[in-house]
Amino acid sequence: MSGQIGRNLLLPGNLRYQPKDLKEFFGYDNLYRGLAEVELATLEVLAEIGIIPPSEYAKLTAAFKVELLTIPTTEVDALERGRDGKKGTGHDVRAWVKRAQEIIGMDLGRWLHVPLTSYDPLDTGRIIQFLKAYNLSIRPAATQVLRLLNKLIWKFSDQLQIGRTHGQHALPITVGFWLATVQYRLLYNLKKLDQHAGELAGKISGAVGAHNAQIGLGIAERCGKTSFEQRVLDKIGLNLKAAPISTQILPPDPLAYFLFSACMLSATLAQFGRDCRHLMRSEIAEIAEAFEQGQVGSSAMPHKRNPISFENLEGMWIRTKNEFGKVLDTLISEHQRDLVGSSVARDFPIIFVNLQTQLDTFLQKNDKGVPFLERLTVNPEACQRNFNQNAHLILSEPLYIALIMGGYRGDAHHLVNHTLTPMATAKKTLLIDMLEELAEDDEELKKVLRNIPADIIELLHHPDRYTGDAEEKARQIFGQVEDYILSTVE
């Protein structure tokens, strides 16, 4: 963040949420850096193809490039609106061009913004912002979250836990399996972000998108096999390709899909928050977030340990999904464009701000340097206690299926539901015990029980063993994440 002292680096959105790693890309006074990169690349190509005389292009020193790249947004605002009693440009890009010309002089400055229209550098600059923010901040943070969550998955892959559907005890799983269901979604959505990041494009196509000036003024014919548009984008780097076709603005779809994938990743982080928040309930207590020295859980009840981080994870998702509505609102414009979506698009970075805030929650270190996710605790005793509450009932599924497979001719589901379950509930004993007791006076049931293999009868006496492939699945997802991390290491 060198060179940022004295600059306004506030991020868009709520002032409470200002992840520092995004300020380089979306901090207010850095918003024209992407535009400057496009303008500088354009000057370079114009010089290469002989449009700008070498003697004039030579005036663009390294120091001047740095100055252009760091023109503060506040200075552009002042020129746009007017300053020192002078009337403003009333146009943001022309204000930037005017300031840039003040810096480098008019001999070279007269070539700025030739043969561009405003949204060549603005739209392409926006893509540059998002790609750099993703590559240098969001993606590394998300990858670190994957690593930390993988440690938990491996550690608790065989830790017994009662599965819950509709808020009710269902079938046994493991803690690692639960974590892996979230981890898979994180991996899936991060891969989607990777995919759509690779589809983001730029444009240097002019006022209506048809390269009119480039073709009509002979610029295109000087460029050979690689178009002027692509040559400019190649100078920028980031493997940016030109949109196959554009109007005065980029087709909105690639960025919309990219930001939608960011929203999906945010939702998955919120899913983890929702699960943990409920598992941290006093009567469940299977999960606990770290409570640091000096922390306060409640303003009125000192004994409380509120799940503030988990709650914030879900709250950020609510903010994010509503921000995405703005992206949807910019999917249409009049003819080759209008200005309706311009102010709206300035809020798009809020989606990244919210997502980065969620990721930072997972990665927040305590005074010993230990990340929040690594300080998450699982209480095996609570897991076992909660499991035991309904352990006598939870094997209703395998029992009714075993009855059918053993030759029971009646409604096995009804038998378990309406006969065995009330008996087991009253006596707090296993369903299989109730079936065996019932069979003592029922020859049909006795015959059915004899037909059920001994290993299944044994399983029905041990609910803790009925975990399916929960442990195996947890380790499979662990492996997929490890493969992804290895494949992305440069």
PyMOL commands that set and color helices and strands:
alter all, ss='L'
color gray80, all
select helices_A, chain A and resi 20-26+28-30+33-48+54-57+62-69+73-81+92-104+106-109+119-155+175-197+212-216+220-222+228-236+253-279+308-329+340-345+349-363+372-375+380-389+396-405+412-427+431-439+443-451+454-460+463-465+470-488
alter helices_A, ss='H'
color red, helices_A
select strands_A, chain A and resi 82-83+86-87+160-165+168-174+201-202+241-242+287-288+377-378
alter strands_A, ss='S'
color yellow, strands_A
deselect
rebuild
show_as cartoon
